[in-house]
Amino acid sequence: MSNSRRTMVFIDGSAFRDTLRKAYFDKFRRLEETLDYHRLGQFLCSADEQLIRVNYYTGEPVEITEAVDEVTGKAKPMMGRIELGDHEAHRTQRVLDSHRRLVRHMVPF
């Protein structure tokens, strides 16, 4: 392998996830979390390339917090300084959970 080129693969996580959703949404809802990214990198390399590593880049979602409404005294879900409705809070929590599963799936090789 001394003559091979050393190769690193960089994956734009948001674009990759959106492409997977458009192409495979019905069949593979969690495809992003089950893929073997090292094997994908090896597949993308030609025979004369040595895969060094695969880098996956994505943003980290903002945690949901609660704040007490000064008028009603009730807790309200917040994302940063933005108040979320019930549906938005549920959807945001699903995004956070999905991100956590993806991070647990990513194992350094």
C-alpha positions in Angstrom: 0.0 0.0 0.0 3.0 2.3 -0.1 1.9 3.5 -3.6 -1.7 4.2 -2.6 -3.2 7.6 -2.0 -4.3 8.4 1.5 -8.0 9.5 1.4 -10.3 11.1 3.9 -14.1 11.3 3.3 -16.1 14.3 4.6 -19.8 14.0 4.9 -22.1 17.0 5.2 -24.6 15.5 7.7 -27.5 17.8 6.9 -27.3 17.3 3.2 -26.8 13.6 3.6 -29.7 13.2 5.9 -32.0 15.2 3.6 -31.0 13.1 0.6 -31.7 9.9 2.5 -35.1 11.2 3.6 -36.1 12.2 0.1 -34.9 8.9 -1.5 -35.8 6.3 1.2 -38.2 7.9 3.7 -40.9 5.2 3.4 -38.5 2.2 3.7 -35.6 3.4 5.9 -36.8 5.9 8.6 -33.6 5.5 10.6 -31.1 4.7 7.8 -28.8 7.5 8.9 -28.3 5.9 12.3 -27.8 2.3 11.0 -25.3 3.0 8.2 -21.7 1.8 8.5 -19.9 5.0 7.6 -16.5 3.4 7.5 -17.7 0.9 5.0 -19.3 3.7 3.0 -16.0 5.5 2.9 -14.3 2.3 1.7 -16.9 2.0 -1.0 -16.2 5.6 -2.2 -12.4 5.0 -2.4 -10.9 3.5 -5.6 -8.6 0.5 -5.5 -5.4 2.7 -5.2 -6.7 4.7 -2.3 -6.2 4.0 1.4 -9.1 5.2 3.6 -7.7 7.1 6.5 -11.0 8.2 8.1 -14.5 9.4 7.6 -15.6 12.7 9.1 -19.3 13.4 9.6 -20.3 17.0 10.2 -23.6 18.2 11.5 -25.0 20.9 13.8 -25.9 20.1 17.4 -29.6 20.9 18.2 -30.3 23.3 21.0 -31.7 21.7 24.2 -35.3 22.4 25.2 -35.7 24.2 28.5 -38.6 25.3 30.5 -39.4 28.8 31.7 -42.2 30.0 33.9 -44.7 32.3 32.3 -44.9 35.5 34.4 -48.6 36.0 33.7 -50.0 32.5 34.0 -47.3 30.9 36.3 -47.2 27.9 34.0 -44.1 26.3 32.6 -43.6 26.8 28.9 -41.1 25.0 26.6 -38.3 27.1 25.3 -35.5 26.7 22.7 -33.0 29.3 23.5 -35.1 32.4 23.9 -37.9 31.2 21.6 -41.1 29.9 23.1 -42.3 26.7 21.6 -45.9 25.5 21.1 -46.7 22.0 22.2 -46.3 20.5 18.7 -43.0 22.3 18.2 -41.7 21.1 21.5 -42.6 17.5 20.7 -41.0 17.8 17.2 -37.9 19.5 18.6 -37.6 16.7 21.2 -37.7 14.1 18.4 -34.9 15.9 16.6 -32.8 16.0 19.8 -33.4 12.2 20.4 -32.5 11.4 16.8 -29.3 13.4 17.1 -28.4 11.6 20.4 -28.9 8.2 18.7 -26.8 9.3 15.8 -23.9 10.4 18.0 -24.0 7.1 19.9 -23.9 5.3 16.6 -20.8 7.1 15.4 -17.9 5.1 16.7 -14.3 6.1 15.8 -12.4 3.6 13.8 
